[in-house]
Amino acid sequence: MGETDGFEASEEQESLRAAVRQLARKKYAPTYLARSAAGEFPWDVLASLAQLGLTSLLTTPDYGGPERPEYVGAGIACEELAYADFNVANLLIPTLITSYILTEFAPDELRNQWLPDLVAGRSYIALGLTEPETGSDAAALSTKAVRVEGGWRISGEKTSITAVPHAQACIVFARTSPDGARGVSAFLVPLDLPGISQAVIPDPGWRAIGRGSIAFDDVLVPDEAMIGAPGAGFTNVMAGFDFTRPLLALTAIGAAQASIDDAVAYVQQRRTFGAPLASNEGISFPLAEHSTKLLAARSLCYQALQRRTQGLSHTALAAMCKWLGPRSAVEAAHDCLLMFGHYGYTTDNPLEQRLRDIMAVEIADGTAQIQKIIIARELFGRAFVPYSRR
């Protein structure tokens, strides 16, 4: 565990791994279950991630970031954090994607207003893309932004938004023209504006982070709230998914690896019928298989992040990560839970909480079916994609 398989990590990346691992296993792992049970947003944890420099990995030196975006480093951080506490890793990812969007596409005034507090862990910006009737068909979203004097009026609903109950603002994607995906623009919307209402969505996992929905009823935002060029919002967020998908997969892989390590330790000391449980091939073979699959999935993730760093195409590879990683992780975590017998199913054991948390990654940023469509599109061309035949 903890290797950027297929690549030789730089000295800086190895130092980052060591620092994150030490912090995560000493401070976050012991409180994983308590934090999940409490369901309270961990502002203190977010501040500690910021102090370590993790929240600014995809920004510029002006905002505490590196000379160039550290995508592989972000993957290392997410995997190491998830090994200790899955929710801490997924506390970081939304900040990485929103900081990336602000850094790359926001006008200077908007960037200077929001980015410093974001990367310092003092504020949280949610990402509002998914809608109740569209799901993964993001190009078909119905939220609209109508041009008015001095700004835009936004109407519509967003759902399944990570951490929105605790966010101060949301990057909202809305249709500004009827021209398909090319008609979607992005806006940074403070969540205390008139016309905004929110609802919390109760989930069996990700309890420390939370999820919710937002309704926009003729919400007025100024011209300066637009991020990027008009109609470029969809393209910008899709480019972001090409690196968040490997990051999400690595959180699932990290948590699953922790479950495997727990199971390996347990079955060596647990004795049945006069022998260690590990001597039973029904136990040792599944662990061997899951270790192999996780290693393969991990390698794909770091390949995708490395290609991102090099400016090379990685859309299909990112989709492969998002399909294989969570699937392999869920299977591994499930089998590891069963190896503990009834104790694995109790809330005193992190195995059942990890399984519920990991399962969410099979949905976030597109389901397995969506990832297969993306991979097939890269193989056969856009004519294969179902929504291209409308």
MITOR-521132 format. One record per atom (N, C-alpha, C): residue in one letter; x negated, y negated, z. Coordinates in steps of 0.001 Angstrom, whole numbers, padded with zeros to 6 digits, always signed. Each point is the difference from the previous one (the first is absolute). Layout:
% MITOR-521132
aXYZ ...
***
This chain:
% MITOR-521132
m-000850+001192+000000 m+000850-001192+000000 m-000879-001233+000000 g+000459-001053-000683 g-000716-001253+000041 g-001026-000163-001079 e+000023+000829-001043 e-000929-000159-001108 e+000733-000649-001166 t-000678-000895-000697 t+000576-000583-001215 t-000327+000943-001147 d+000602+001161+000012 d-000390+001133-000824 d-000166-000369-001468 g-001151+000359-000549 g-000298-000274-001385 g-000772-001275-000193 f-000171-000801+001058 f-000722-001258-000089 f-000921-000141+001198 e-001091-000648-000230 e-000910-000296+001094 e+000357-001371+000554 a+000476-000017+001226 a+000395-001253+000620 a-001225-000875+000221 s+000202-001290-000118 s-001086-000941+000242 s-000293-000074+001494 e-001117-000613+000327 e-000355-000163+001406 e+001063-000811+000734 e+000526-001018-000661 e+001046-000825+000612 e+001272+000812+000229 q+000346+000858-000962 q+001205+000821+000144 q-000151+001031+001109 e-001211+000563+000145 e-000233+000938+001089 e+000060-000697+001354 s-000500-001218+000054 s+000087-000771+001242 s+001455-000307+000342 l+000777-000330-001039 l+001421-000251+000205 l+000690+001249+000525 r-000313+001150-000600 r+000609+001253+000453 r-000310+000257+001479 a-001250-000171+000368 a-000404+000260+001383 a+000719-000929+000971 a+000126-001273-000369 a+000646-000972+000883 a+001488+000296+000146 v+000659+000305-001125 v+001441+000288+000051 v+000252+001295+000765 r-000813+001016-000255 r+000189+001285+000685 r-000150-000160+001512 q-001017-000719+000415 q-000220-000186+001430 q+001173-000721+000648 l+000450-001082-000623 l+001125-000750+000548 l+001268+000838+000008 a+000289+000647-001127 a+001266+000712-000156 a+000113+001189+000943 r-001048+000796+000105 r+000105+001214+000825 r-000079-000297+001488 k-000677-001080+000347 k-000094-000360+001414 k+001222-000773+000477 k+000483-000927-000828 k+001050-000915+000451 k+001393+000367-000493 y+000133+000443-001257 y+001322+000204-000574 y+000527+001421+000165 a-000866+001000-000136 a+000461+001388+000076 a+000693+000326+001323 p-000541-000427+001140 p+000660+000362+001268 p+001384-000617+000181 t+000289-001064-000709 t+001285-000694+000175 t+000934+000176-001198 y-000328+000923-000902 y+000812+000220-001209 y+001442+000347+000355 l+000194+000990+000871 l+001357+000431+000324 l+000751-001064+000791 a-000673-000648+000925 a+000662-001044+000794 a+000417-001168-000889 r-000853-000361-000952 r+000313-001106-000901 r+001182+000364-000896 s+000030+001230-000480 s+001117+000447-000842 s+001307+000022+000777 a-000068+000466+001244 a+001216+000094+000806 a+000539-001375+000362 a-000885-000946+000278 a+000427-001341+000391 a+000657-000740-001153 g-000501+000216-001209 g+000579-000645-001166 g-000170-001502-000019 e-001021-000506+000668 e-000255-001431+000037 e-001143-000353-000937 f+000152-001107-000712 f-001012-000379-000973 f-001314-000326+000719 p-001111+000647-000383 p-001254-000137+000739 p-000845-001184-000467 w+000398-001199+000419 w-000741-001190-000398 w-001445+000047+000498 d-000220+000587+001170 d-001361+000082+000523 d-000872+000892-000869 v+000581+001062-000540 v-000743+000887-000892 v-000331-000720-001307 l+000965-000718-000532 l-000238-000741-001235 l-001130-001007+000196 a-000029-000658+001144 a-001072-000962+000283 a-001355+000693+000060 s-000036+001209+000555 s-001275+000720+000080 s-000470+000459-001376 l+000935+000335-000879 l-000374+000345-001376 l-000582-001222-000706 a+000579-001153+000280 a-000502-001234-000590 a-001402-000317+000513 q-000224+000196+001291 q-001314-000272+000579 q-001083+000878-000604 l+000379+001199-000408 l-000949+000907-000637 l-000200-000320-001477 g+000791-000931-000528 g-000131-000410-001388 g+000802+000833-000972 l+000876+000872+000484 l+000727+000910-000894 l+001103-000707-000778 t+000651-000987+000606 t+001111-000675-000673 t-000466-000893-001143 s-001281-000318-000055 s-000512-000897-001045 s-000826+000726-001055 l+000073+001324-000043 l-000829+000773-000923 l+000269-000318-001471 l+001207-000494-000319 l+000351-000264-001396 l+000123-001494-000287 t-000533-000825+000905 t+000012-001438-000233 t-001406-000455-000418 t-000232-001294+000055 t-001278-000587-000398 t-000765-000471+001236 p-001286-000332-000141 p-000771-000503+001145 p+000631-001214+000670 d+000737-000812-000757 d+000654-001171+000593 d+000983+000380+001098 y+000501+001232-000057 y+000973+000468+000984 y-000548+001174+000807 g-001309+000090+000092 g-000627+001046+000802 g-000215+001304-000727 g+000236+000028-001304 g-000141+001228-000761 g-001389+000195-000577 p-000224+001119-000671 p-001290+000297-000622 p-000173-000761-001310 e-001172+000148-000605 e-000273-000660-001277 e+000914+000519-001104 r+000367+001243+000070 r+000944+000600-000948 r+000954+000890+000787 p+001229+000168-000460 p+000965+000812+000744 p-000559+001388+000316 e+000184+000449+001225 e-000560+001269+000460 e+001100+001063+000019 y+000307+000548-001182 y+001070+000979-000104 y-000376+001325+000646 v-001215+000475-000238 v-000440+001245+000629 v-000046-000181+001517 g-000494-001146+000453 g-000024-000274+001430 g+001386+000003+000604 a+000977-000535-000733 a+001384+000017+000472 a+000498+001437+000138 g-000380+000857-000942 g+000385+001404+000081 g-000615+000682+001210 i-001283-000267+000244 i-000672+000562+001170 i+000715-000431+001273 a+000312-001295+000095 a+000667-000515+001191 a+001359+000660+000206 c+000779+000120-001070 c+001333+000588+000116 c-000063+001463+000427 e-000931+000749-000566 e-000111+001415+000363 e-000433+000164+001449 e-000986-000769+000417 e-000493+000106+001374 e+001059-000436+001015 l+000717-001067-000314 l+001055-000450+000904 l+001121+001033+000101 a+000386+000578-001129 a+001097+000958-000003 a-000357+001282+000740 y-001268+000370-000017 y-000439+001173+000757 y+000321-000199+001481 a-000158-001217+000477 a+000252-000303+001411 a+001455-000359+000257 d+000562-000862-000844 d+001376-000471+000166 d+000524-000399-001368 f+000865+000822-000534 f+000542-000211-001338 f+000605-001391-000158 n+000691-000467+001035 n+000691-001282-000104 n-000950-001179-000053 v-001152+000107+000639 v-000973-001082-000067 v-000508-000154-001427 a-000242+001110-000672 a-000446-000061-001399 a+001050-000665-000870 n+001247+000326+000225 n+001062-000573-000824 n+000449-001368+000496 l-000560-000444+001101 l+000101-001398+000401 l-000921-000852-000862 l-001133+000595-000397 l-001003-000731-000778 l+000381-000153-001469 i+000580+001027-000609 i+000201+000007-001451 i+000860-001169-000498 p+001148-000325+000631 p+000755-001159-000495 p-000794-001299+000047 t-000842-000174+001015 t-000831-001197+000047 t-001010+000002-001140 l-000529+001162-000337 l-000939+000083-001118 l+000666-000386-001320 i+001209+000504-000256 i+000652-000290-001278 i+000463-001451-000062 t+000544-000535+001103 t+000452-001396-000050 t-001181-000961-000045 s-001092+000333+000680 s-001187-000866-000078 s-000593+000034-001400 y+000065+001162-000640 y-000462+000118-001389 y+000845-000875-000921 i+001310+000056+000143 i+000891-000781-000861 i-000236-001495+000205 l-000120-000432+001255 l-000239-001415+000261 l-001354-000442-000538 t-001005+000830+000195 t-001348-000349-000461 t-000068-000108-001516 e+000621+000942-000688 e-000124+000086-001452 e+000959-000928-000740 f+001199-000241+000547 f+001043-000620-000810 f+000629-001256+000594 a-000137-000231+001291 a+000693-001138+000609 a-000713-001312-000306 p+000747-001096-000129 p-000636-001308-000145 p-000765-000349+001274 d-000973-000903-000128 d-000890-000315+001119 d+000764-000421+001254 e+000991-000855-000165 e+000732-000497+001162 e+000690+001121+000762 l+000637+000906-000731 l+000700+001117+000634 l-001001+000953+000653 r-001089+000265-000701 r-001033+000890+000528 r-000584-000561+001296 n-000332-001282-000006 n-000605-000612+001185 n+000973-000082+001170 q+001266-000071-000308 q+001003-000095+001053 q+000206+001340+000711 w-000013+001110-000751 w+000398+001292+000558 w-001137+000997+000221 l-001017-000045-000826 l-001017+001056+000047 l-000837-000012+001283 p-000419-001146+000533 p-000822+000045+001219 p+000668+000730+001167 d+001270-000308+000272 d+000696+000677+001098 d+000251+001472-000316 l+000217+000302-001264 l+000240+001391-000389 l-001218+000863+000286 v-001170-000409-000474 v-001198+000823+000177 v-000537-000067+001426 a+000457-000978+000782 a-000392-000077+001409 a+000901+000852+000891 g+001035+000605-000580 g+000908+000830+000778 g+000999-000785+000813 r+000171-001275-000307 r+000949-000835+000741 r+001378-000040-000644 s+000093+000454-001241 s+001294+000013-000682 s+000069+001234-000887 y+001204+000266-000464 y+000218+001164-000857 y+000893-000423-001157 i-000358+000401-001192 i+000782-000305-001196 i+000470+001311-000606 a+001287+000162-000110 a+000572+001221-000563 a+000027-000075-001522 l+000298+001125-000614 l+000053+000098-001468 l+001395+000478-000387 g+000788-000896-000624 g+001382+000309-000341 g+000174+000329-001467 l-000064+001270-000336 l+000164+000446-001387 l+001214+000916-000153 t+000088+001047+000818 t+001046+001013-000137 t+001384-000574+000291 e+000986+000442-000799 e+001388-000416+000194 e+000892+001217+000175 p+001171-000167+000627 p+000858+001149+000284 p+000403+000801-001239 e+000225-000662-001130 e+000511+000691-001175 e-001077+000370-001015 t-001230-000437+000226 t-001038+000251-001008 t-001089+000941+000466 g-000326-000005+001302 g-001037+000895+000496 g-001311-000204-000732 s-000516+001080-000576 s-001289-000069-000682 s+000082-000652-001380 d+001211-000260-000476 d+000158-000662-001304 d-000128-001507+000197 a-001223-000417+000345 a-000218-001394+000399 a+000279-000981-001125 a-000152+000434-001244 a+000235-000902-001127 a+001473-000363-000150 a+000891+000750+000660 a+001442-000232-000119 a+000560-000773+001184 l-000841-000640+000790 l+000489-000677+001193 l+001008-001095-000359 s+000900-000263+000936 s+001097-000932-000265 s-000096-001291+000810 t-000890-000087+000977 t-000174-001252+000731 t-000387-001100-000991 k+000669-001141+000111 k-000202-001069-000977 k-000515-001267+000663 a-000830-000713-000736 a-000444-001335+000399 a+000432-000961-001108 v+000882-000911+000346 v+000560-000943-000971 v-000702-001343+000158 r-000437-000556-001108 r-000718-001276-000001 r+000942-001137+000371 v-000410-000811+000984 v+000731-001205+000386 v-001013-001131+000102 e+000481-001193+000216 e-000903-001140+000086 e-000959+000170+001189 g-001292+000012-000294 g-001020+000090+001038 g-000276+001379+000533 g+000659+001042-000535 g-000259+001327+000523 g+000869+001082-000594 w+000264+001033+000809 w+000747+001178-000444 w+000962+000431+001105 r+001148+000543-000390 r+000934+000581+000947 r+000037+001512-000216 i-000299+000734+001067 i-000129+001460-000068 i+001216+000662+000621 s+000548+000972-000725 s+001139+000775+000497 s-000229+001470-000311 g+000300+000855+000968 g-000158+001434-000206 g-000354+000696+001296 e-000366+001265-000105 e-000320+000793+001187 e-001214+000869-000268 k-000874+000088+000988 k-001159+000885-000030 k+000118+000986+001157 t-000484+001216-000206 t+000115+001013+001037 t-001279+000814+000078 s-000071+000820+001044 s-001160+000873+000234 s-001295-000798+000030 i+000008-001115+000746 i-001154-000886+000072 i-000773+000284+001281 t-001264+000382-000155 t-000847+000304+001143 t-000225-001240+000857 a+000202+000147+001313 a-000319-001009+001013 a+000815-001279-000115 v+001033-000024-000807 v+000741-001252-000168 v+000637-000504+001296 p+000357+000860+000960 p+000568-000557+001241 p-000977-000879+000777 h-001291+000077-000335 h-001009-000734+000747 h-000732-001032-000862 a+000372-000110-001265 a-000720-000872-000928 a+000490-001434+000091 q-000902-000917-000309 q+000344-001422-000048 q+000404-000444-001403 a-000396+000762-000999 a+000319-000341-001388 a+000047+001279-000813 c+000495-000126-001215 c+000096+001162-000887 c-000320-000441-001427 i-000801+000782-000691 i-000208-000220-001427 i+001157+000693-000720 v+000867-000801-000589 v+001253+000486-000584 v-000112-000006-001519 f+000395+001096-000600 f-000008+000117-001459 f+001431-000160-000490 a+000182-000987-000885 a+001348-000346-000462 a-000016-000248-001499 r+001138+000254-000604 r+000127-000192-001445 r+000214-001486-000297 t-000902-000564-000804 t+000114-001409-000394 t+000423-000151-001458 s+000092+001112-000712 s+000531+000003-001364 s+000479+001416-000283 p+000848+000182-001010 p+000532+001340-000270 p-000939+000889-000796 d-001255-000394-000149 d-000923+000669-000903 d-000678+001201+000648 g+000765+000973+000493 g-000547+001238+000544 g-001037-000239+001079 a-001047+000839+000028 a-001061-000124+000996 a-000717-001334-000140 r-000047-000546-001222 r-000704-001263-000223 r+000757-001198+000571 g+001223+000235+000456 g+000773-001084+000568 g-000024-000051+001519 v-000902+000768+000638 v-000070+000076+001457 v-001126-000891+000510 s+000313-000863+000961 s-000984-000892+000612 s-000101+000295+001489 a-001096-000470+000619 a-000235+000220+001428 a+000050-001328+000743 f+000577+000018+001209 f+000109-001188+000844 f-000397+000357+001428 l-000687-000915+000663 l-000255+000171+001427 l+001089-000737+000759 v+000803+000759+000740 v+001196-000540+000650 v-000125+000123+001513 p-000089-001114+000739 p+000050+000069+001464 p+001337+000594+000441 l-000008+000842+000992 l+001211+000724+000380 l+000871-000746+000995 d-000344-001255+000303 d+000863-000799+000864 d+000829-001012-000785 l+000050+000147-001324 l+000777-000922-000824 l+001492+000292+000101 p+000847-001024-000175 p+001448+000224-000015 p+000383+000945-001134 g+000986+000863+000276 g+000495+000923-001015 g-000638+001370+000039 i-000932+000226+000950 i-000668+001302+000100 i+000555+000773+001191 s+000345+001262-000227 s+000405+000894+001086 s-000766+001312-000130 q-000252+000636+001133 q-000808+001214+000014 q+000716+001105+000759 a-000395+001239-000298 a+000499+001160+000729 a-001139+000998+000148 v-000041+000661+001133 v-001029+001006+000272 v+000488+001363-000477 i-000883+000773-000612 i+000315+001352-000445 i-000666+000988+000958 p+000769+000817+000718 p-000600+000958+000939 p-000619+001179-000739 d-001252+000282+000295 d-000731+001078-000660 d-000535+000991+001032 p-000194+001255-000374 p-000588+000975+000921 p-001513-000155+000147 g-000621-000730-000899 g-001433-000245+000065 g-000291-001485-000168 w-001282-000376+000009 w-000419-001396-000182 w+000671-000928+001020 r+000284+000504+001181 r+000799-000768+000965 r-000718-001246+000486 a-001318+000045+000085 a-000736-001158+000497 a-000018-001145-001012 i+000284+000315-001252 i-000051-001010-001060 i+001399-000500-000342 g+000923+000904-000147 g+001367-000378-000307 g+000251-000209-001485 r+001243+000046-000350 r+000431-000178-001385 r+001361-000667+000035 g+000317-000761-001049 g+001280-000683+000009 g+000425-000498-001360 s+001069-000768-000015 s+000526-000578-001226 s+000196-001496+000190 i+000025-000726-001117 i+000224-001450+000027 i+001054-000344-001046 a+000950-000842+000388 a+000980-000544-000942 a-000283-001488-000190 f+000003-000434-001263 f-000241-001402-000348 f+001284-000577-000587 d+000548-000982+000679 d+001242-000629-000435 d-000284-001435-000423 d-000339-000156-001291 d-000234-001335-000559 d-001099-000738+000786 v-001122+000690+000205 v-001105-000543+000801 v-000852-000925-000868 l-000197-001212+000458 l-000753-000993-000758 l-001477+000046+000368 v-000855+000140-001016 v-001443-000084+000197 v-000560-001009-001001 p-001090-000686+000344 p-000554-001004-000910 p-000762+000634-001156 d-000313-000787-000988 d-000788+000487-001142 d-001312+000616+000456 e-000598-000583+001047 e-001308+000452+000468 e+000032+001387+000620 a+001199+000560+000214 a+000107+001333+000588 a-000278+001105-001005 m-000018-000329-001292 m-000229+001033-001007 m-001462+000444+000023 i-000200+001311-000048 i-001336+000587-000029 i-000278+000498-001411 g-001027-000537-000622 g-000312+000400-001368 g+000886-000711-001001 a-000153+000383-001244 a+000764-000630-001069 a+001438+000502-000006 p+000942-000810-000489 p+001380+000472-000125 p+000061+001263-000858 g+000726+000996+000491 g+000148+001242-000743 g-001137+000977+000158 a-001020-000337+000805 a-001163+000883+000156 a+000045+000823+001277 g+001054-000119+000789 g+000053+000668+001292 g-000058+001508-000094 f+000722+000578-000943 f+000037+001453-000133 f-001369+000546-000366 t-000665-000645-000939 t-001338+000436-000412 t-000980-000067+001158 n+000080-001064+000785 n-000917-000176+001122 n+000173+001079+001053 v+001238+000324+000347 v+000213+000985+001054 v-000337+001405-000491 m+000243+000295-001274 m-000369+001304-000518 m-001510+000203+000058 a-000754-001055-000263 a-001458+000097+000109 a-000413+000287+001435 g+000751-000556+000954 g-000297+000263+001402 g+000284+001434+000394 f+001059+000602-000552 f+000326+001385+000316 f-001120+000953-000414 d-000793-000384-000982 d-001074+000877-000451 d-001083+000185+001057 f-000063-000877+000998 f-000934+000285+001092 f+000716+000330+001310 t+001253-000431+000176 t+000680+000378+001240 t+000395+001472-000008 r+000220+000584-001160 r+000356+001422-000040 r-001118+000893+000518 p-001261-000193-000419 p-001074+000777+000642 p-000136-000295+001486 l+000215-001257+000408 l-000107-000322+001420 l+001067+000728+000805 l+001240+000003-000479 l+001058+000723+000694 l-000299+001499+000055 a-000486+000540-001104 a-000351+001421-000016 a-001077+000304+001033 l-000951-000898+000150 l-001071+000222+000970 l+000504-000064+001436 t+001043-000783+000263 t+000566+000037+001349 t+000620+001359+000286 a+000688+000563-000981 a+000579+001338+000168 a-001103+001039+000173 i-001048-000113-000800 i-001116+000950+000065 i-000719-000098+001344 g-000233-001231+000473 g-000662-000169+001287 g+000778+000622+001142 a+001310-000241+000032 a+000834+000573+001055 a+000073+001517-000107 a+000077+000516-001221 a+000030+001453-000193 a-001323+000631+000423 q-001112-000677-000288 q-001299+000527+000412 q-000094+000079+001522 a+000563-000984+000695 a+000031+000054+001459 a+000791+001214+000474 s+001099+000307-000686 s+000798+001167+000363 s-000767+001289-000240 i-000739+000066-001106 i-000819+001185-000275 i-001075+000161+001070 d-000667-001086+000351 d-001047+000090+001020 d+000572+000434+001343 d+001195-000502+000344 d+000662+000432+001231 d+000327+001493-000060 a+000498+000448-001142 a+000386+001399-000146 a-001223+000915+000053 v-001088-000392-000648 v-001224+000811+000017 v-000490+000189+001434 a-000004-001059+000778 a-000441+000098+001396 a+000935+000893+000814 y+001302-000143-000252 y+000979+000762+000779 y-000057+001488-000299 v-000019+000384-001271 v+000071+001428-000341 v-001292+000742+000323 q-001077-000730+000245 q-001228+000681+000432 q+000051+000380+001483 q+000688-000790+000796 q+000060+000294+001435 q+001263+000762+000406 r+001041-000045-000837 r+001252+000710+000294 r-000160+001465-000363 r+000262+000885+000948 r-000178+001434-000227 r+001363+000698-000055 t+000121+000894-000982 t+001186+000840-000119 t-000437+001427-000317 f+000607+000959+000646 f-000321+001417-000217 f-001500+000260+000154 g-000600-000673+000958 g-001386+000263+000336 g-001034-000652-000885 a+000406-000911-000886 a-000959-000638-000909 a+000399-001456-000221 p-000962-000857-000372 p+000353-001392-000307 p+001007-000066-001145 l+000916-000917+000094 l+001003-000162-001048 l-000653-000272-001351 a-001162-000647+000011 a-000694-000328-001249 a-000447+001235-000769 s-000103+001145+000656 s-000431+001208-000693 s+001096+000595-000874 n+001211-000530+000127 n+001129+000452-000809 n-000028-000729-001343 e-000024+000747-001102 e-000066-000635-001318 e+001237-000852-000289 g+001107+000315+000645 g+001191-000823-000163 g-000189-001397+000560 i-001007-000166+000842 i-000345-001302+000565 i-001183-000620-000742 s-001070+000758-000154 s-001230-000563-000567 s+000132-000312-001489 f+000722+000821-000748 f+000116-000243-001443 f+000774-001280-000318 p+001166-000243+000652 p+000674-001276-000278 p-000857-001213+000338 l-000767+000065+001085 l-000872-001116+000338 l-001085-000196-001053 a-000506+001108-000543 a-000989-000103-001079 a+000622-000632-001247 e+001225+000406-000310 e+000672-000539-001181 e+000309-001485+000163 h+000514-000384+001149 h+000340-001403+000218 h-001257-000878+000005 s-001083+000502+000559 s-001250-000768-000002 s-000475-000250-001419 t+000150+001006-000859 t-000408-000134-001402 t+000866-001028-000724 k+001309+000079+000194 k+000910-000922-000677 k-000202-001439+000469 l-000210-000175+001291 l-000225-001357+000501 l-001303-000577-000531 l-001016+000851-000109 l-001271-000466-000551 l+000168-000448-001448 a+000770+000763-000774 a+000247-000370-001401 a+000784-001307-000087 a+001036-000146+000831 a+000799-001217-000010 a-000831-001205+000441 r-000828+000196+001010 r-000858-001093+000478 r-000942-000456-001102 s-000555+000945-000724 s-000917-000327-001097 s+000693-000832-001068 l+001228+000352-000354 l+000763-000779-000967 l+000185-001442+000481 c+000294-000157+001277 c+000243-001341+000538 c-001235-000885-000128 y-001154+000522+000371 y-001205-000816-000075 y-000457-000219-001438 q+000306+000942-000885 q-000261-000242-001423 q+000839-001176-000500 a+001273-000009+000382 a+000878-001088-000443 a-000481-001339+000538 l-000376-000056+001273 l-000456-001249+000600 l-001332-000448-000583 q-000854+000963-000335 q-001269-000347-000637 q+000236-000571-001398 r+000917+000603-000748 r+000319-000518-001329 r+000616-001397+000103 r+000781-000232+001027 r+000546-001342+000224 r-001141-000998+000211 t-000971+000379+000798 t-001154-000858+000259 t-000748-000316-001284 q-000102+000990-000881 q-000739-000152-001251 q+000813-000679-001098 g+001261-000313+000276 g+000848-000633-001000 g+000470+000951-001087 l+000022+001306+000300 l+000405+001016-000975 l+001454+000413+000221 s+000619+000514-001042 s+001385+000446+000090 s+000139+001116+001042 h+001022-000105+000844 h+000189+001022+001036 h+001481+000185+000339 t+000892-000406-000900 t+001434+000106+000269 t+000429+001452+000181 a-000377+000872-000937 a+000370+001415+000105 a-000660+000643+001210 l-001250-000335+000245 l-000722+000576+001130 l+000654-000407+001321 a+000432-001257+000090 a+000682-000457+001207 a+001296+000776+000218 a+000733+000262-001072 a+001238+000776+000109 a-000291+001439+000416 m-001090+000560-000511 m-000397+001350+000422 m-000281+000041+001499 c-000686-001032+000489 c-000283-000093+001434 c+001298-000020+000798 k+000933-000815-000454 k+001241-000208+000745 k+000907+001223-000041 w-000153+000817-001032 w+000772+001245-000055 w-000671+001098+000815 l-001276+000257-000270 l-000688+001140+000616 l-000305-000237+001478 g-000437-001210+000351 g-000415-000250+001370 g+001108+000213+001024 p+001126-000714-000093 p+001080+000199+000981 p+000566+001417+000002 r+000132+000592-001182 r+000541+001361-000049 r-000916+000970+000742 s-001295-000080-000279 s-000955+000886+000667 s-000040-000271+001495 a+000111-001270+000375 a-000060-000366+001411 a+001213+000509+000766 v+001184-000134-000580 v+001210+000483+000662 v-000065+001509+000200 e-000423+000725-001031 e-000105+001456+000109 e-000999+000399+001081 a-001130-000699+000055 a-001022+000311+000992 a+000503-000296+001411 a+000591-001180+000190 a+000476-000374+001329 a+001101+000937+000483 h+000857+000431-000912 h+001088+000912+000363 h-000547+001347+000464 d-000936+000570-000767 d-000566+001287+000384 d-000780-000093+001312 c-000701-001100+000190 c-000750-000178+001245 c+000940-000067+001190 l+001116-000676-000148 l+000990-000061+001072 l+000469+001401+000372 l+000290+000827-000999 l+000494+001351+000264 l-001035+000852+000720 m-001270-000259-000240 m-001051+000785+000652 m-000027-000218+001503 f+000527-001100+000454 f+000072-000279+001435 f+001246+000602+000641 g+000863+000624-000809 g+001226+000529+000541 g+000912-001107+000492 h+000761+000292+001052 h+000955-000987+000488 h-000689-001267+000488 y-001215+000135+000538 y-000698-001185+000496 y-000262-000999-001121 g-000166+000481-001233 g-000205-000902-001123 g+001224-000837-000312 y+001159+000471+000447 y+001269-000672-000306 y+000423-000963+001099 t-000772-000092+001070 t+000369-000871+001104 t-000523-001414-000240 t+000645-000961+000648 t-000419-001391-000151 t-001261-000312+000803 d-000484+000972+000789 d-001279-000187+000696 d-001187+000244-000915 n+000245+000557-001164 n-001058+000364-000937 n+000083-000938-001209 p-001120-000560-000459 p+000064-000940-001133 p+000357+000649-001324 l+000038+001331-000071 l+000235+000666-001281 l+001364-000333-000585 e+001042+000022+000829 e+001336-000247-000554 e+000159-001472-000396 q-000616-000907+000762 q+000061-001410-000370 q-000767-000262-001286 r-001166+000623-000157 r-000770-000153-001235 r+000809+000483-001198 l+000672+001134+000148 l+000771+000539-001123 l+001095-000972-000413 r+000719-000573+000957 r+001065-000955-000333 r-000572-001262-000637 d-001152-000437+000485 d-000628-001189-000575 d-000488+000266-001428 i-000675+001136-000188 i-000575+000308-001313 i+001086+000135-001061 m+001135+000563+000365 m+001067+000223-000984 m+000430-001292-000687 a-000091-001112+000714 a+000410-001276-000591 a-000864-000375-001199 v-001251+000465-000015 v-000906-000347-001095 v+000408+000716-001286 e+000806+001040+000101 e+000515+000640-001214 e+000999-000900-000728 i+000486-001033+000676 i+000991-000907-000583 i-000604-001359-000327 a-000782-000562+000920 a-000526-001360-000149 a-000794-000158-001299 d+000156-001167-000642 d-000690-000311-001266 d+000325+000986-001110 g+001176+000612+000051 g+000433+000892-001071 g-000067+001458+000389 t+001075+000725-000245 t+000077+001418+000338 t-000899+000839-000904 a-000085+001291+000314 a-000804+000913-000817 a+000483+000007-001453 q+001317-000087-000194 q+000537+000018-001358 q-000464-001220-000798 i-000028-001170+000659 i-000473-001212-000659 i-001475+000132-000369 q-000785+000576+000892 q-001423+000156-000291 q-000216+000918-001211 k+000813+001023-000111 k-000131+000915-001147 k+000396-000700-001300 i+000988-000884+000061 i+000361-000782-001185 i-001176-000861-000441 i-000673-000630+000973 i-001153-000855-000320 i-001120+000822-000621 i-000276+001159+000574 i-001060+000866-000537 i+000355+000451-001409 a+001256+000408-000193 a+000433+000456-001329 a-000054-001129-001019 r+000341-001216+000440 r-000072-001153-000914 r-001422-000208-000487 e-000965+000181+000904 e-001400-000156-000390 e-000436+001121-000935 l+000616+001168+000131 l-000339+001131-000874 l+000647-000121-001375 f+001293-000371-000032 f+000781+000065-001230 f+000318-001364-000610 g-000246-001069+000760 g+000378-001319-000484 g+001341-000419+000567 r+000340-001264-000186 r+001202-000555+000608 r+001292+000614-000529 a-000049+000617-001177 a+001213+000601-000559 a+000523+001124+000881 f-000874+000577+000824 f+000441+001099+000870 f+000869-000496+001151 v-000266-001224+000490 v+000594-000472+001234 v+001510-000131-000148 p+000798+000557+000929 p+001465-000037-000135 p+000553-001397-000231 y-000462-001003+000776 y+000633-001322-000129 y-000420-000725-001261 s-000965+000559-000790 s-000362-000631-001264 s+000995+000356-001097 r+000914+000938+000288 r+000943+000439-001028 r+001360-000683+000137 r+000073-001000+000865 r+001290-000683+000162 r+000359-000792-001238 
***
